[in-house]
């Protein structure tokens, strides 16, 4: 997302175990997880929030639709942060629920959640239609990660969407920066 908005930034790697649970880092993110950004003296955590925040503070990049047509953007951005992430996580952990418990879950079933996403991505170029947005950065991260690690089903809709996103210049640049930082 930082590459998409063209922001100047400095990436910092943090080890997963001890440093992420240190008092210093817990002051940044009390959950002890990444990512977190600091911008203009403000800390923002949670991937969807970071995407929405950066789209708003860099409006010239047009990664958030105009407010009068922003409903789908919010819908799909938070679908990713809620139902999609929960469904993928629970499915990956092999958690099973009784049919009568499904209504208590924010997503119902993994199969239904994946079908809803596939149907949407099969009907348009990007998650909110024909224009790329910050919601694609977030939803795309779930799809790309999921395809890479097998946490979502490989389907034409997902493969085509991932291809569109991974061919974007900002994605290519970000991947190279990450690879250089970790020495791969």
C-alpha positions as CSV (number, residue, x, y, z in Angstrom):
1,X,0.0,0.0,0.0
2,X,2.9,2.3,0.7
3,X,4.2,1.8,-2.8
4,X,0.7,2.3,-4.3
5,X,0.4,5.7,-2.6
6,X,4.0,6.6,-3.5
7,X,4.9,7.5,0.1
8,X,8.5,7.8,1.2
9,X,9.0,5.2,4.0
10,X,11.5,3.2,5.9
11,X,10.7,-0.5,6.5
12,X,11.9,-2.1,9.7
13,X,12.1,-5.8,10.2
14,X,11.2,-7.2,13.6
15,X,11.8,-10.7,14.8
16,X,8.7,-12.7,15.4
17,X,9.1,-13.9,18.9
18,X,10.9,-11.8,21.5
19,X,11.1,-8.3,19.9
20,X,7.4,-8.4,18.9
21,X,6.4,-9.0,22.5
22,X,8.9,-6.5,24.0
23,X,7.5,-3.6,26.0
24,X,8.8,-1.2,23.3
25,X,6.9,-2.9,20.5
26,X,3.8,-3.5,22.6
27,X,3.6,0.3,23.0
28,X,3.3,0.5,19.2
29,X,0.9,-2.5,18.9
30,X,-0.4,-3.9,22.1
31,X,-1.4,-7.1,20.1
32,X,2.3,-7.7,19.4
33,X,1.9,-8.2,15.7
34,X,2.8,-6.5,12.4
35,X,2.3,-4.5,10.4
36,X,2.2,-1.1,12.1
37,X,2.9,2.2,10.6
38,X,3.8,5.6,12.1
39,X,2.7,8.6,10.1
40,X,2.7,12.2,11.2
41,X,3.1,11.0,14.8
42,X,0.1,8.7,14.6
43,X,0.4,4.9,14.9
44,X,-1.9,2.8,12.7
45,X,-2.2,-1.0,13.1
46,X,-4.4,-3.6,11.4
47,X,-3.9,-4.1,7.7
48,X,-7.4,-2.9,6.6
49,X,-7.1,0.2,8.7
50,X,-3.6,0.9,7.3
51,X,-5.0,0.6,3.7
52,X,-8.0,2.8,4.5
53,X,-5.8,5.4,6.3
54,X,-3.2,5.7,3.5
55,X,-5.9,5.9,0.9
56,X,-7.4,8.8,2.8
57,X,-4.2,10.7,3.6
58,X,-3.0,10.4,0.0
59,X,-6.3,11.3,-1.8
60,X,-4.5,12.3,-5.0
61,X,-3.7,8.6,-5.6
62,X,-7.4,7.9,-5.9
63,X,-7.3,4.6,-4.0
64,X,-10.5,5.3,-2.2
65,X,-13.6,6.1,-4.3
66,X,-15.4,9.4,-3.9
67,X,-17.6,9.3,-0.7
68,X,-20.9,9.1,-2.6
69,X,-19.7,5.8,-4.3
70,X,-17.7,4.4,-1.4
71,X,-20.2,1.8,-0.1
72,X,-18.8,-1.2,-2.1
73,X,-15.2,-0.1,-1.1
74,X,-16.1,-0.3,2.6
75,X,-18.2,-3.4,2.2
76,X,-15.3,-5.4,0.6
77,X,-12.5,-3.9,2.6
78,X,-14.3,-5.0,5.8
79,X,-15.5,-8.3,4.3
80,X,-11.8,-9.0,4.1
81,X,-11.0,-7.9,7.6
82,X,-14.0,-9.8,9.1
83,X,-15.7,-12.7,7.4
84,X,-12.9,-13.6,5.0
85,X,-10.0,-13.5,7.5
86,X,-12.0,-15.5,10.1
87,X,-13.2,-18.1,7.6
88,X,-9.7,-18.7,6.3
89,X,-8.1,-18.8,9.7
90,X,-10.7,-21.2,11.1
91,X,-10.5,-23.4,8.0
92,X,-6.7,-23.5,8.1
93,X,-6.8,-24.5,11.8
94,X,-9.3,-27.3,10.9
95,X,-11.9,-25.9,13.2
96,X,-15.3,-27.4,12.6
97,X,-18.7,-26.0,13.7
98,X,-22.1,-27.5,14.0
99,X,-24.7,-26.2,11.5
100,X,-26.6,-24.5,14.4
101,X,-23.3,-22.6,15.4
102,X,-22.8,-21.2,11.9
103,X,-25.2,-18.3,12.5
104,X,-22.9,-17.2,15.4
105,X,-19.9,-16.9,13.1
106,X,-19.4,-13.7,11.2
107,X,-19.0,-15.7,8.0
108,X,-21.3,-18.7,8.3
109,X,-19.1,-21.2,6.5
110,X,-15.8,-21.2,4.8
111,X,-17.4,-22.6,1.6
112,X,-20.0,-19.8,1.5
113,X,-17.4,-17.1,2.1
114,X,-15.1,-18.3,-0.6
115,X,-18.0,-18.7,-3.0
116,X,-19.2,-15.1,-2.3
117,X,-15.6,-13.8,-3.0
118,X,-15.2,-15.9,-6.1
119,X,-18.5,-14.7,-7.5
120,X,-17.6,-11.1,-6.9
121,X,-14.1,-11.4,-8.4
122,X,-15.5,-13.3,-11.4
123,X,-17.9,-10.4,-12.1
124,X,-15.4,-7.5,-12.2
125,X,-11.8,-6.7,-12.7
126,X,-11.3,-5.4,-9.2
127,X,-13.1,-5.9,-5.9
128,X,-15.3,-2.8,-6.3
129,X,-15.6,-2.9,-10.0
130,X,-13.3,-1.8,-12.8
131,X,-11.1,0.6,-10.7
132,X,-8.3,-0.6,-8.5
133,X,-8.5,0.6,-4.9
134,X,-7.0,0.2,-1.5
135,X,-9.6,-2.6,-0.9
136,X,-7.8,-4.6,-3.6
137,X,-4.5,-4.3,-1.7
138,X,-6.1,-5.9,1.3
139,X,-8.4,-8.4,-0.4
140,X,-5.6,-9.2,-2.8
141,X,-3.2,-9.9,0.1
142,X,-5.6,-12.6,1.3
143,X,-6.0,-14.1,-2.2
144,X,-2.3,-14.0,-3.1
145,X,-1.2,-15.4,0.3
146,X,-4.0,-18.0,0.2
147,X,-3.0,-19.3,-3.2
148,X,0.6,-19.4,-2.2
149,X,0.1,-21.3,1.0
150,X,-3.1,-23.2,0.1
151,X,-5.3,-21.5,2.6
152,X,-7.9,-20.7,-0.1
153,X,-9.1,-22.8,-2.9
154,X,-7.3,-22.4,-6.2
155,X,-10.0,-21.1,-8.6
156,X,-9.9,-19.3,-11.9
157,X,-11.4,-16.2,-10.4
158,X,-8.7,-16.0,-7.7
159,X,-5.8,-16.9,-10.0
160,X,-6.8,-14.2,-12.6
161,X,-7.3,-11.6,-9.8
162,X,-3.9,-12.5,-8.3
163,X,-2.3,-12.2,-11.7
164,X,-3.7,-8.7,-12.2
165,X,-2.5,-7.5,-8.8
166,X,1.0,-9.1,-8.9
167,X,1.7,-7.5,-12.2
168,X,1.1,-4.0,-10.8
169,X,4.4,-1.9,-10.6
170,X,3.8,-1.1,-7.0
171,X,3.5,-4.8,-6.1
172,X,6.6,-5.7,-8.0
173,X,8.6,-2.9,-6.4
174,X,7.3,-3.9,-2.9
175,X,8.3,-7.5,-3.4
176,X,11.8,-6.5,-4.5
177,X,12.2,-4.3,-1.4
178,X,11.0,-7.2,0.8
179,X,13.3,-9.7,-0.8
180,X,16.3,-7.3,-0.5
181,X,15.5,-6.7,3.2
182,X,15.4,-10.4,4.0
183,X,18.3,-11.2,1.8
184,X,16.5,-13.5,-0.7
